[in-house]
Amino acid sequence: MVWWIQPLQIADDQGQGTGKWRLTAKSDEDGGGPYGLCEHEHDSVEEAQNCSKARAEAEKY
């Protein structure tokens, strides 16, 4: 199984982008995510990628 760690824009209830980001893990297997690696939202892709809490969680994958 291969995992990708990448930022994903958070969608609202209508599926529209909110401009907020979360670092996620996604695998190449069915049912493999994406899983949010932290509960809080970030204002940019760079901020999500540099989130120490999310990066620590990503180490599990």
C-alpha positions as CSV (number, residue, x, y, z in Angstrom):
1,M,0.0,0.0,0.0
2,V,1.2,3.5,-0.9
3,W,0.2,6.6,1.0
4,W,0.2,10.2,-0.3
5,I,0.3,13.1,2.2
6,Q,-1.1,16.2,0.7
7,P,-3.2,19.3,1.4
8,L,-6.8,19.2,0.5
9,Q,-9.2,22.1,0.4
10,I,-12.1,21.8,2.9
11,A,-15.5,21.8,1.3
12,D,-18.7,23.3,2.7
13,D,-22.0,21.4,3.0
14,Q,-22.7,22.1,-0.7
15,G,-19.3,20.7,-1.8
16,Q,-17.9,24.2,-2.6
17,G,-14.3,25.0,-1.5
18,T,-14.0,27.1,1.6
19,G,-10.5,28.5,1.1
20,K,-9.4,26.5,4.2
21,W,-7.0,23.6,4.0
22,R,-6.2,20.4,5.9
23,L,-3.3,18.0,5.5
24,T,-4.6,14.6,4.5
25,A,-3.4,11.0,4.0
26,K,-4.8,8.9,1.1
27,S,-3.8,5.4,0.0
28,D,-3.9,3.6,-3.4
29,E,-6.4,1.0,-2.0
30,D,-10.2,1.3,-2.0
31,G,-11.5,3.0,1.1
32,G,-8.0,4.6,1.7
33,G,-9.0,8.1,2.5
34,P,-8.5,10.9,2.3
35,Y,-8.2,11.1,6.1
36,G,-7.7,14.5,7.8
37,L,-4.5,14.5,9.8
38,C,-5.7,17.2,12.2
39,E,-9.0,18.8,13.1
40,H,-8.1,22.4,12.6
41,E,-8.2,24.4,9.4
42,H,-5.4,26.3,7.8
43,D,-5.5,29.5,5.7
44,S,-3.1,28.2,3.0
45,V,-1.6,25.1,1.5
46,E,1.8,26.0,2.9
47,E,0.4,26.5,6.4
48,A,-1.3,23.0,6.2
49,Q,2.0,21.4,5.0
50,N,3.9,23.0,7.8
51,C,1.5,22.1,10.6
52,S,3.5,20.3,13.2
53,K,0.5,18.4,14.6
54,A,-0.5,17.1,11.2
55,R,3.1,16.2,10.3
56,A,3.4,14.2,13.5
57,E,0.2,12.4,12.6
58,A,1.5,11.7,9.1
59,E,4.4,9.8,10.5
60,K,1.9,7.0,11.3
61,Y,1.3,6.4,7.6
